[in-house]
Amino acid sequence: MDKVVRIVYMGTPDFAVPALNALCRSGMAPVLVVTRPDRPRGRGHRLAHTPVKEKALELGLPVLQPDSLRDGGEWARALQRVRPDLIVVCAYGKILPKETLGVPRLGCVNIHASLLPKYRGAAPVHRAVEAGEIESGVTLIYMSEGMDEGDIIASRSISIKGMTSGEATGSLAQLGAELLSDELSTIIGGTARRVPQDDAEATYAPPVLREEGSIDFSGAPDGIVRKILAMTPSPGAYAFLGVEKIKVIGACASLDTFGNKAPRPGEVVSVSGGVIRIASGKGGSVEITRLQSPGGKPMSSAEWLRGHALEPGALFE
């Protein structure tokens, strides 16, 4: 890698920060970092930088935040100006147009947070956790016009058993950065593997909607817990206790039966040992171990119970 290679890096969320760091540590700092436009956030709705922009500014790298990647705009002018040899994409948030894919002589590569061809699409980590996958990983691919359909360069896997989506995302972000570092020389040297994906094995991971965080206690305990893990920390799993919207952050499944009792799904069946036990609709229960009240901070169920009077028979719905 003695020859100077002009790299454009495209990414937006926290997941994309470790790979940007990895490029800089390898001596291949991007000539341009492209990220999504600043958006209003928080209660004050103030404009906030994306995590990738924050890191790029910290590293002293030039940043571009185009509203569109279509021809004729600032993105097209930037490509003409920087003449990239390689574009590296990691959770940028928009599909690259065909015109962009053909610009860099070394192609466009993408770090995707799944073991492709499984979980193509916008929310691979959420959907893998929700499905109860024991293993997930990252895949480095050459980008094509189809969504996450390009040839595979390499992949790497880890166990995500018992992880929330947030925990899995953090681990996979580091794994993706390591994979990019390990494969960068082969990509630049033109010797990287190109293994076509088997479309027959593909699954799709659609975007997560905010309302998917609503917990349905009519299902089986393990499915309810998977949903809670998948929606944590974002968009957040929640249920209403009266008029209060309670966010559920930690839970585990229990197959204990209730004898001759037939509690309603969502009914509190016991409050003991700092654990809130809630009946499911398919037998067994869900033990809530961590939660958060509106305007409050996340806390253990034991801490929460010290400030809230909760009795068996109360209903989470």
ZAMARGU-4260 file (C-alpha; in steps of 0.2 Angstrom, whole numbers, plus 5000, padded with zeros to 4 digits):
<rodrens>
0) 5000/5000/5000 | 5014/5012/4996 | 5004/5020/4982 | 4993/5034/4989 | 4975/5028/4988
5) 4961/5041/4989 | 4947/5035/5000 | 4930/5042/5002 | 4921/5036/5018 | 4902/5036/5020
10) 4894/5033/5036 | 4882/5041/5049 | 4878/5032/5066 | 4889/5026/5080 | 4891/5009/5071
15) 4901/5018/5057 | 4914/5026/5069 | 4926/5012/5073 | 4929/5008/5054 | 4933/5027/5051
20) 4945/5026/5066 | 4953/5010/5058 | 4956/5018/5042 | 4965/5032/5050 | 4975/5021/5061
25) 4981/5011/5046 | 4987/5027/5038 | 4973/5027/5025 | 4964/5043/5031 | 4949/5047/5020
30) 4951/5062/5008 | 4933/5065/5012 | 4920/5059/5025 | 4902/5059/5019 | 4888/5058/5031
35) 4869/5063/5033 | 4864/5081/5036 | 4863/5087/5054 | 4846/5084/5062 | 4836/5092/5076
40) 4837/5081/5092 | 4833/5081/5110 | 4820/5091/5119 | 4827/5107/5113 | 4826/5101/5095
45) 4844/5108/5092 | 4853/5103/5076 | 4866/5089/5081 | 4880/5082/5071 | 4880/5064/5067
50) 4892/5053/5076 | 4903/5051/5061 | 4904/5069/5058 | 4909/5072/5076 | 4923/5059/5074
55) 4928/5066/5057 | 4930/5084/5064 | 4940/5077/5079 | 4952/5069/5067 | 4953/5085/5056
60) 4945/5077/5041 | 4934/5086/5028 | 4916/5083/5029 | 4902/5083/5016 | 4883/5082/5021
65) 4874/5081/5004 | 4855/5082/5004 | 4855/5071/4989 | 4867/5059/4980 | 4859/5062/4963
70) 4868/5069/4948 | 4871/5088/4946 | 4872/5092/4965 | 4886/5095/4977 | 4889/5076/4978
75) 4893/5075/4960 | 4904/5090/4961 | 4913/5082/4976 | 4917/5066/4966 | 4924/5076/4952
80) 4935/5086/4964 | 4942/5072/4975 | 4943/5058/4962 | 4942/5043/4974 | 4950/5027/4970
85) 4939/5018/4983 | 4923/5022/4992 | 4920/5013/5009 | 4902/5013/5015 | 4896/5009/5033
90) 4878/5012/5038 | 4877/5028/5028 | 4858/5027/5027 | 4855/5030/5008 | 4858/5019/4993
95) 4872/5024/4982 | 4866/5028/4964 | 4872/5018/4949 | 4882/5033/4943 | 4892/5033/4960
100) 4896/5015/4960 | 4906/5016/4943 | 4917/5031/4949 | 4931/5024/4960 | 4943/5012/4950
105) 4944/5000/4965 | 4925/5000/4967 | 4913/5003/4982 | 4914/4992/4997 | 4901/4991/5011
110) 4902/4984/5029 | 4885/4976/5033 | 4880/4970/5050 | 4874/4953/5046 | 4881/4936/5039
115) 4875/4939/5021 | 4864/4934/5012 | 4854/4933/5028 | 4846/4950/5034 | 4849/4961/5019
120) 4841/4978/5022 | 4840/4992/5035 | 4839/4984/5052 | 4849/4968/5052 | 4854/4968/5070
125) 4837/4971/5077 | 4829/4958/5066 | 4843/4945/5070 | 4840/4948/5089 | 4821/4948/5087
130) 4823/4931/5078 | 4833/4924/5092 | 4849/4921/5082 | 4863/4914/5092 | 4876/4920/5080
135) 4878/4935/5069 | 4892/4945/5061 | 4898/4957/5048 | 4901/4955/5030 | 4912/4965/5018
140) 4905/4966/5001 | 4908/4975/4984 | 4892/4985/4981 | 4880/4983/4967 | 4864/4991/4962
145) 4854/4979/4972 | 4852/4981/4991 | 4866/4972/5000 | 4867/4960/4985 | 4885/4962/4980
150) 4899/4949/4980 | 4906/4944/4997 | 4924/4949/5001 | 4924/4942/5018 | 4914/4939/5034
155) 4916/4937/5052 | 4905/4930/5066 | 4902/4932/5084 | 4889/4925/5097 | 4875/4938/5101
160) 4865/4926/5113 | 4857/4936/5126 | 4862/4953/5119 | 4851/4968/5116 | 4852/4976/5099
165) 4862/4990/5106 | 4875/4978/5114 | 4876/4968/5098 | 4878/4983/5087 | 4893/4989/5097
170) 4901/4972/5096 | 4898/4971/5077 | 4904/4989/5074 | 4921/4984/5081 | 4921/4967/5072
175) 4917/4977/5056 | 4932/4989/5059 | 4944/4974/5061 | 4937/4965/5045 | 4940/4981/5035
180) 4958/4983/5042 | 4962/4965/5038 | 4955/4965/5020 | 4960/4983/5015 | 4977/4978/5007
185) 4968/4965/4996 | 4955/4977/4990 | 4968/4990/4986 | 4979/4977/4978 | 4965/4970/4967
190) 4966/4952/4975 | 4951/4952/4986 | 4939/4938/4985 | 4923/4940/4976 | 4910/4926/4981
195) 4893/4929/4973 | 4879/4928/4986 | 4865/4914/4985 | 4849/4924/4983 | 4839/4909/4988
200) 4846/4910/5005 | 4843/4929/5007 | 4831/4936/5020 | 4826/4954/5022 | 4827/4965/5037
205) 4815/4979/5036 | 4817/4996/5045 | 4811/4996/5063 | 4795/5006/5066 | 4793/5016/5083
210) 4777/5007/5086 | 4785/4990/5086 | 4792/4994/5103 | 4774/4990/5110 | 4775/4974/5120
215) 4761/4961/5117 | 4760/4950/5132 | 4748/4938/5123 | 4763/4929/5115 | 4775/4916/5122
220) 4788/4922/5135 | 4803/4919/5125 | 4796/4928/5110 | 4792/4943/5121 | 4809/4944/5129
225) 4817/4943/5111 | 4806/4958/5106 | 4812/4968/5122 | 4830/4964/5118 | 4828/4969/5100
230) 4820/4985/5104 | 4833/4990/5117 | 4839/5004/5117 | 4830/5010/5101 | 4816/5013/5098
235) 4813/5006/5115 | 4801/4992/5122 | 4786/4998/5132 | 4770/4994/5140 | 4757/5005/5148
240) 4753/5003/5167 | 4738/5013/5168 | 4742/5030/5160 | 4761/5028/5162 | 4771/5022/5148
245) 4784/5011/5156 | 4800/5007/5146 | 4806/4989/5149 | 4825/4987/5147 | 4829/4970/5155
250) 4819/4954/5155 | 4820/4935/5155 | 4808/4921/5151 | 4800/4910/5164 | 4791/4894/5161
255) 4783/4893/5178 | 4765/4889/5178 | 4751/4896/5189 | 4742/4881/5195 | 4723/4883/5193
260) 4725/4902/5191 | 4722/4909/5173 | 4730/4927/5174 | 4727/4939/5160 | 4741/4942/5148
265) 4751/4957/5155 | 4744/4954/5173 | 4757/4956/5187 | 4757/4939/5195 | 4770/4942/5208
270) 4782/4956/5215 | 4796/4948/5225 | 4815/4948/5226 | 4815/4964/5216 | 4808/4956/5201
275) 4791/4960/5193 | 4783/4944/5186 | 4770/4946/5172 | 4759/4933/5164 | 4761/4929/5146
280) 4746/4923/5135 | 4755/4906/5130 | 4760/4900/5147 | 4774/4905/5158 | 4779/4923/5162
285) 4791/4937/5159 | 4802/4943/5173 | 4805/4961/5172 | 4822/4965/5179 | 4825/4983/5173
290) 4814/4997/5167 | 4811/5016/5166 | 4797/5027/5170 | 4792/5043/5160 | 4805/5056/5163
295) 4815/5045/5174 | 4831/5036/5173 | 4834/5017/5169 | 4835/5007/5185 | 4833/4990/5191
300) 4816/4983/5196 | 4821/4983/5214 | 4825/5001/5213 | 4810/5005/5204 | 4799/4996/5216
305) 4805/5006/5231 | 4797/5021/5223 | 4781/5013/5216 | 4767/5003/5224 | 4764/4988/5213
310) 4753/4974/5218 | 4748/4957/5210 | 4734/4960/5198 | 4740/4976/5190 | 4740/4976/5171
315) 4754/4980/5159 | 4746/4983/5142
</rodrens>
